[in-house]
Amino acid sequence: MLVAFANPTWERLKEFLPWIFLGVAVLIMLFLLWLYAASVYRFILFDSVLYNRCELRQGWRRWKPHGYSYFLWILCLAMAVPAVLVVLIGGPIFLAWRAHIFDQPKEHLALLILGGAGLFLLFVGVLLCAAIVALFAKDFAVPVMAMENLSVLDAWRRLLPMLRVEKMAYVGYVLMKIVLAVGSAIIFGIINLLAIFALLIPMGILGVAIYFLAKAAGLTWTLGTISIAVVLGGAAVFVIFYVIAFISAPAMVFFQSYTLHFFGSRYPALGAVVFPPSPPPPPSPATPAEPLPLPAG
């Protein structure tokens, strides 16, 4: 191993290690910022679809505290899932290793096959449960937080009794969301692929032209040229993601509207806005009284 770290390639790579670590740290920070912005914009999307308005600046100020609470909850869920997997899956694997089962696998072939299949099903089950919890938080806890000005934990306390009352309705909701998500992914996936190909053609031509111009100018890979390449690549990725988000906006609005109509029929505070009572009919005009008959004679 020491010989591997003493070769010239490793010595050359060590010069860029601080920048690599800095790049990884920047990527992590950017991901956290994106996740925080997405948490706030989840409430802005809810407000926009519910009230048929789009107020980004005012919505950011209005929903920033709720988005921050939701952001912290997402981080806790993201850290809890690997911890649960380590305990439920890593624990049995560690016990099998301590029992020297892996030293003689042929003698424990049935145990290894059944145990591996069980651990795989357990792995899928944990991920599926985490996905359902995240879906319910996004679709149901967020409206409760917005309508009653609650934190994410208080919203879950209000939501759990609703889930227990109509279990099968929410199971059907999850299955319908899967069907709609598959159909939407196929349709918008094709549209996005066409759009990406349309963008990659001019970007590729421009990239090749820049490469040959830089090569003709005698430029080599230095810290400056690498930084410029990273910035240009980041700009290209930003443009692609922007186009994908723009194309996918109708699907986001549709799914949010579907959620509001489903949950509004079960959550009165939301249903009062989604299904407002019809206005009373206007009063009918008063009919003139018939004249009294004249007296005889």
Buried (B, 14 or more C-beta within 10 A) or exposed (E): EEEEEEEEEEEEEEEEEEEEEEEEEEEEEEEEEEEBBBBBBBBBBBBBBBEEEEEEEEBBEBBBBBBBBBBBBBBEEEEEBEEBBEEBBEEBBEEBEEEEBEEEEEEBEEEBEEBEEEBEEBEEEBEEEBEEBBBBBBBBBBBBBBBEEBBBEBBBEBBEEBBEEEEEEBEEBEEEBEEBEEEBEEEBEEBBEEBBEEBEEEBEEEBEEEEEEBEEEEEEEEEEEEEBBEEBEEEBEEEBEEBBEEBBEEBEEEBBEBBBEBBBEBBEEBBEEBEEEEEEEEEEEEEEEEEEEEEEE
